[in-house]
Amino acid sequence: MPSGNSLSRQSKSSFFTTGGIDIPFFVLVILLLTIGLVMMFSASYAYAYYNTKTHDSLYYIKRQAFFAVLGVAAMMFVSKVNYNKIRKFTFIVASAALVCLLVVFVFPKVNGTHRWINLGFTTFQPSEIAKFALILLLAHLMAKSPQKMTSAKYVVLLAAVILFVTLLVAAENHISGAVLIILIGFSMLFIGGLGGKHTWAVILTVIGLAAILVILLVIAYTMDVSFVKDRIVAWLDKSYEPNDGRWQINQSLYAIGSGGFLGSGLGQSMQKYLYVSEPQNDFVFAIVCEELGFVGAAVIMVLFALLVYRGCVIAMKAQNRFGAYITMGICFQIGIQTVLNIAVVTDTIPNTGISLPFFSYGGTSLMMLLAEMGIVLSVSRTADIDKN
């Protein structure tokens, strides 16, 4: 991997960068976005009709499509920006994320949790910014002093930063976001520490802090923190039904099972008719399985895997360490979030409320995701790879 200081003359002086983007990565992003919009619309139109004041079946897709257009525009713009210049805003972005994670507690609870900041015209979750801010911060720090990654003390310091952000997100009753952040952070930490003589310190730190997270969840469970305990009990006890604790996941399993090998056909889902609650959100993949079957679901999972793989190829051929680390972090985010969402939908893990990238409804999160794809494309412009 190239040195963190091995920047070209162009990268040192220009705000914008030249060179072609990686076509395979770009095509995969557009494919997943297009399929995601189609499936989100299919999953949402019945729910939108019965649950909006105007009975507008297009309510969710109109908003998602609007943000998708803005997101693609943002992706293309960011892809032209020299990613080394983005690095200069690391501490500004990190500070903004920290402020948002604290300010969110000022806003009224939504569904019993402090997760959203309401701007009037839209809402967003600070955890979305926190994910990117952590990736950016870790990429900057690890690339700035790669020799320090052989120091157990420095690795533990970075791990403490990850844990601090994780606890702030967990305080919002957003356990799924906390789990995602800690997994992204430690994945980057492990990559940054590979090859050093203290690699064992990285491994032990990952295991130790992961254990801390498990202990926190156990404490929350034993102290009867309902938002955690009910979901864990409902996952462990398949007959658990107080307050419809398993309704959502049971309907999801019915949808997946009824899809069979080839599916019932696009738009032909029955479970989206008020059986799967808010099917346009975290459980959209269940509708995918019902309508497109095992084959369609497998194709989508392969597309996600190819996107992560291609992103890793770009990272390995990046111009410098910072480009490699930030690309890896973004790809880890996509991969981990996809795996966790599918695990929830299939009842492999407790219901954590993690969205499926490109598919789940959420305009601001979709824009943020596409902007991150723009950063990967920016890195690809100067990466030493075949871009066709």
N, C-alpha and C positions, 0 to 999 in steps of 0.2 A: 504494500500500500504506500502511495507517495507521501512524502513529508508534508506536514501541516503548513510549511512555509513555501512550498514549491508552487507558487502562483505564477501564471503567465503574465506578461506585460499587459495584455488586454484585461485580465481579471483584476489587476491592481488599479487600473485607471478608469475603467468604463463602468457606468451604472447598468447599462444593458449589455447583453452578451450576444455573440453571433454563433453560427453553427446550427446544424439541423437537430431537431428533437428526435428522440427515440420513437420511431413509428410503431413498433410492436406494443410498447407500453401505452402510447396514446390510443391506439386502436382498442386495447383491452379496457381502458378507462371508459371510452365512449360506448363500447359494447355493454359493459356492466351498467352504466348510467341509463342507457336506452332500455335495456331489459328491466332495470329497476323501476323506471317510470311506468312502463307498461304494467308490470305486476302490482305496483303500488296503486295504480288506478283501478285495476281489476279487483284488488282486495278491498278498496275503500268506497266504491260508489254506492253500495247498498247501505253501509254504515253512515255515509254522508247524507244520504237521502232521509234516513230515519232520525238522525241526530243533529241536524242543522235546522235553524229556524225557517230558512227559505226552502228546505227540502231540495237542496242543490247537490245532485249526485257528483258534480264536477268540483265541489268545494275544495277537496284536498289536492286533486291533481292540478288544478289551476295554480294554486300557490306553489306546489312543488315544482311544476314546470317553470314558473317565473324565476324561482331561485336557482333552478338548474341552468337556465340561460345566463343568469348573472354569474353563476359559478363557473361555467365554461369560459365566459369572458375573462373572469378573474384568473382562471387557470392559464389561459393563453398569455395574459399580461405578465403574470408572475413567471411564466416559463421564459420570458424574454429578459427578466431581471437577473443580473449577475448574483447568484446565490451567495457569493462572498460578501456582497454588500448587505444582504439580509442579516448576516452575522453581527454587523455593527449594532443592530437593534435588539440584540439578545436580552440585555438587562431591562430595556424598556418593555419588551413583551412579557418578560418574567414578572416585572413589577405590576403591570396591568393585570396579569392573571391573578397575582396575589391579592390585589385590591378587589377584583371581582369575586374571588372566593370568600372574602370577608364581607363585602357589601351585600351579597346575596341574603345574608341573615336579616337584613333590614326589611326586605320585601316579605309580604304575607306568604304563608305556606300555601302550597298547591298540592292537593292530595296528601296533606299531612307532612310534607317535606319542604325544606328550603333548597330547591334545586334550580329555580328559574329567576332570571332578572327580566322584569317586564319593562320594555322601552315604549310601550303604548302601541306602536305599529307592529311590533313583533316581540317575541321572547327568545331568550337563549340561555343555555346552561353554561355557567362558568367553567365547568369541568371540561367542556370542549376546548376552551382556550388553554386550560391548564395542561391538557395532554400535549398540545403542540408546544407550549412554552417549555415544558419539561424536556421534550425531545431537543428543542433548540438549545436550551441551556446545557444539557449534558453533552451534546455534540460540540458546542463551543469549548467547554471546559476540558473535555477529553482530547480534543484536537490541539488545544493551546499548549497543553503540557503532557504529551503522550508518555514521557519518561516517568511521570508521577503515577501512572497507572500500575507501576511495579511496586508502589508503596501501599502497604496495607492500610495505613492511616488515611491516605488520600481516598482510597476506595471506600472506606467506611464513612468518610465525610460526604462523599457523593451519595452513598446509600442513605445517609441521614436526611439529605435534601429530598430524596425520593419519598422517604417515609413521612416527612413533614407535609409534603403535598398530599400524600395519600390520606393522612389523618384529617386534613382540612376538608377533603372531599367526603370522607366517611362521616364527618360531623354534620354534613348536609343530609344525612340518612341516604346517601347515594353509594351504597356498598358496591354496586356493580362498577361504578366509575372508579372507586378506590381500587378494586381488584385489577381493573384494566390498567390504571396508571402504574401500579406497583409492578405488574408484569412487563409493561413496556420499559419502564425504567431499569429494571434488573436485567432485561434482555440486552439493552444497550450497554449496561455496565459490564456484562459478561463479554460482549464482543470487544469492548474497549480494553479489557484486561487480558484478553487472549494473547499468549506469546510471552507474557511477563513471567519473571521467576516467582512472583507471588500470585499466580493464577489461583492457587488454592485459597487465597484470602478472598478473592472474588466469589468463588463457589460457596465458601462458608458464609460469607455475608449474605448472599442470595438466599441460602437455606435458612439462615438465622432470622432475617427480616420477614421472609415468607412465613416462618413459624410464628413470629410476632403477630402477623395479620390473622393467622388461624386462631391464635389465643384470643385476640380481640373479638373475633366472631363467636368463639365459644363463650366468652364473658357476656357478650350481648345476648346470646341465647339463654344462658343460665339466669341472667338478670331480668328476663322476661321483657326484653325490648321487642315489642310486638312485630314491628316491620321486618325484623330479622327472624325471630323465632317462628312466626307463622309460616314463613316461606320454607324454612328448613324442615319443620315438622311435616308440612304438606308434601315436601319432596320425599321424605323418608317413609311416611305413612300414606300409601296409595289410597286408603279409604278415608283419609282426613277430609272433612267437609265443613267445619265451622266457618261461617261467612264465605262460603263457596271458595275455600282455600285452594282447591284443585280444579275449579271450573275451567279456568283459562287453559291450563296445560292439558287437561283431559280433552277439551275440544280441539286443541292443537294436534294431539295424537290421533283423534278421529279423522281429522283432515288429512294427515300424512298417510294413515292406513287406507283411507278410501281412495287415495290417488293411484295406488297400485303402481304398475310398471310404467305405463304411458300417460297416466293422468286422465282426468275427466274432460279435459279440454279447456283452452283459454276462456275465462269468463264463466265457466260452468261450476265453480265451487258452490257448495251448499253451506259450508261452515261459516262463510263470511256473512251470511244473513243473520247477524246478531247472535251467533253462537260463539265464535271467537271474538272476544271483546277487543275493540279498537284494532282490527286486523291490519290496518295500514301502518302500525307502529312496530313494536318488537317482534310480533308474531307473523309478519308478512311471509316469512319463509314457509310457514305451515300451509298457506294458501298456494304458494309456489308448488309445493309438493302435491297438493290436491289436484291442481289444474294441469301441471306439467309432468307429474309422476316422478318416479325414480330417475328416469332418463333425463328429464329436464333439470331436476335438482342436481344431479351429478354433473351435468354440463356447466351449470352455474358455479358449483364448487370448484370445478377444474379451471374455470376462468379466473376465479379468485386466486387459486394456487399459482396460475401462470403470471398473474399480476404481481404477486409477491416475489415469485422467482425472478421475473424480469427486473423488478426493482432492485433485487439483491445483485443481479449481474451488473446493473448500472453502478451500484454502490462500490462493487469490487474494482471497477474500472474508473472510478471517479478521479478527478484531477488532484484532490487533496483529501486529507483525513476528515475535515469538516464536512465536505460533500458526501463522503462515504457514510459517516455516522448519521447525518440528518436523514439521508435516504433510507438507511437501515431502520432508523427509528420510525419513520413514517410507514414503511412496509411492515414492520412489526405490529404497528397499531392496526393496520388493515387486517393482517392475518389473525392476530389474537382476538380482535373484536368479532371477526367472522366466525371463528371457531367457537367462541363463548356463546354467541347468539344462537348458532345451530345446536349447541349442546343444551341450551335452555329449551328451545322449541321441541327438542326430542326427549326432554325430561332426563337428560344425562346429568345435569347439575340443577340446583335450585333456581327458581325464577329470579333473575338478577336485574332485569330491565335494561339489557344491553341491546342497542339497535344494530341492524344489519347495514353495513356501509352500502351506499348507492340505492338501497331499496326502502328502508324505513322512512316514514314521513318525518320531516324536520328541515325547514328551509335553511336556517342559519347554519346548522350542522352540516348540511350538504354543501353549502358554499365554502365552509371552512375545509371540508374534505377535498373539494376540487382545487382550492388554493394550494393545499399541500401536494396534490398531484402536480400542480404547476412547478413547485419547488423541485420535485423529482425530475421533471422534464428539463428544468433549468440545469440541473446537474448533468443530465444526459447530453446536453449540447457540447460540453467540453470533455465528456467521457470517451475513453479510447475503446469504442465498441462499434460493431457493424449495426447501424441504425435502421436498416431496411429489412 
